[in-house]
Amino acid sequence: MNDKSAKKQNFPKPKVIDQLNEDGYKIPIFRAAMELEVWAKVAAGEDTAEILAEKENWDVHGTQALLDDLCALKLLKKRGNRYGLTTEAEYFLLPDKPTYQVSFLKKEFQWEGNGQLAKAIRTGKRPIHYKATKDDAADIWIGFYACDWADPQSYLESANALWKTLKIRPRTRLRILDIACGPAPKTFALAMGNPGVRITLVDWGQVLKTSLEFADKLGVKKQVTTNAGNLFAADFGLNQFDLAFLGNITHFLNPEENRRLFQKTYGALVHEGVLALDAHRHEYPNPAGPELWFYAVSKGGAAYSFQEYKVMLEQAGFTKIEDVAKRPIKAVKP
Ligand SMILES: C[S@@+](CC[C@H](N)C(=O)[O-])C[C@H]1O[C@@H](n2cnc3c(N)ncnc32)[C@H](O)[C@@H]1O
């Protein structure tokens, strides 16, 4: 190869790798700050590296570097040698705020099982983190939805958009079964201003307690009843509901569990009753909900494709199975 041809060679730029490299530095900084509860301490007046290190008996060099790095991440701000909280840190990183995210994120960030992900892929042994469908994960969901509870309006907007996409309108005597409901604003959106709508919520007791507080806040509590406990053990009843909603749960279940759940839901719906299913899907990869996360936090869950859901839903008896606008799937009990 002469000099000329060497010059012509067009090396690609490692942009994606550079970005991952940059992002990779951020998480450990955030993780350490969460563990050390830096924001609460700064807010309490330990607002220079020297004061903080002395009061907490920390290494002053490490403390200084952490505080400055948090400024670079816009999770602290600095004036002179004093640090203060950014608005985002004030709302989401102080333990006395209802929107506190740290207890949830501290656990969530370990979804790769502290480096067990490659081993899990080699062996197929999983979950390697919490199991998303067990009752001891209920606190994670409560933390995850804390911002929705604090600011329901933004969540209600997306809920209204979902029902519009699915062409589902509230009406008198619309009876809804919301399975694995979480905070449930998606179905509450149908009940708001429509007193004839009735909702039955299914989730773990701890979660339902917060869902009911939320229902109260939105003025729909009287329209809501609860069915607490494991959704696999719960009795959904027969021919009782016009609409069943399965939101963000089926990707944590294996195909057999989904089939069982679909069959039970089918039984609970009336003739021409509708099932609305909203889940992360294989066709639409999402870095904010990567498929390996479902892999890590469940024994048999996956981001299933529409075709896979269609087969499972047909096996349960559903017809008119539609892939609506990329995510929600609509199916009808004939
Ligand atoms: C990701 S959240 C989905 C919440 C809501 N449906 C939505 O779409 O935003 C999953 C919910 O399922 C509930 N859940 C998971 N496994 C469950 C089980 N075995 N029995 C009852 N609830 C369960 C969790 O407590 C959590 O509230």
The ligand as a Tripos MOL2 file, in Angstrom:
@<TRIPOS>MOLECULE
LIG
   27    29     1     0     0
SMALL
NO_CHARGES

@<TRIPOS>ATOM
      1 C1        -44.9730   -2.1030   34.7600 C.3       1 LIG1
      2 S1        -46.3020   -2.0010   35.8830 S.3       1 LIG1
      3 C2        -47.6610   -1.6260   34.8040 C.3       1 LIG1
      4 C3        -48.6580   -0.6620   35.3810 C.3       1 LIG1
      5 C4        -49.7790   -0.1950   34.4520 C.3       1 LIG1
      6 N1        -50.5910   -1.2990   34.0190 N.3       1 LIG1
      7 C5        -49.2320    0.5800   33.2840 C.2       1 LIG1
      8 O1        -49.3950    0.1410   32.1320 O.co2     1 LIG1
      9 O2        -48.6430    1.6430   33.4920 O.co2     1 LIG1
     10 C6        -46.5740   -3.6490   36.3060 C.3       1 LIG1
     11 C7        -47.6060   -3.7970   37.4000 C.3       1 LIG1
     12 O3        -47.9350   -5.1810   37.5070 O.3       1 LIG1
     13 C8        -48.0620   -5.5330   38.8490 C.3       1 LIG1
     14 N2        -47.8270   -6.9820   38.9750 N.ar      1 LIG1
     15 C9        -46.7630   -7.6680   38.5230 C.ar      1 LIG1
     16 N3        -46.8960   -8.9620   38.7750 N.ar      1 LIG1
     17 C10       -48.0640   -9.1140   39.4180 C.ar      1 LIG1
     18 C11       -48.7470  -10.2430   39.9630 C.ar      1 LIG1
     19 N4        -48.2160  -11.4630   39.8900 N.pl3     1 LIG1
     20 N5        -49.9300  -10.0430   40.5640 N.ar      1 LIG1
     21 C12       -50.4620   -8.7890   40.6560 C.ar      1 LIG1
     22 N6        -49.8670   -7.6840   40.1500 N.ar      1 LIG1
     23 C13       -48.6790   -7.8480   39.5470 C.ar      1 LIG1
     24 C14       -47.0000   -4.7110   39.5510 C.3       1 LIG1
     25 O4        -47.2400   -4.5630   40.9340 O.3       1 LIG1
     26 C15       -47.0910   -3.3980   38.7740 C.3       1 LIG1
     27 O5        -47.9860   -2.4900   39.3710 O.3       1 LIG1
@<TRIPOS>BOND
     1     1     2 1
     2     2     3 1
     3     2    10 1
     4     3     4 1
     5     4     5 1
     6     5     6 1
     7     5     7 1
     8     7     8 2
     9     7     9 1
    10    10    11 1
    11    11    12 1
    12    11    26 1
    13    12    13 1
    14    13    14 1
    15    13    24 1
    16    14    15 ar
    17    14    23 ar
    18    15    16 ar
    19    16    17 ar
    20    17    18 ar
    21    17    23 ar
    22    18    19 1
    23    18    20 ar
    24    20    21 ar
    25    21    22 ar
    26    22    23 ar
    27    24    25 1
    28    24    26 1
    29    26    27 1
@<TRIPOS>SUBSTRUCTURE
     1 LIG1         1 GROUP 0 **** ****
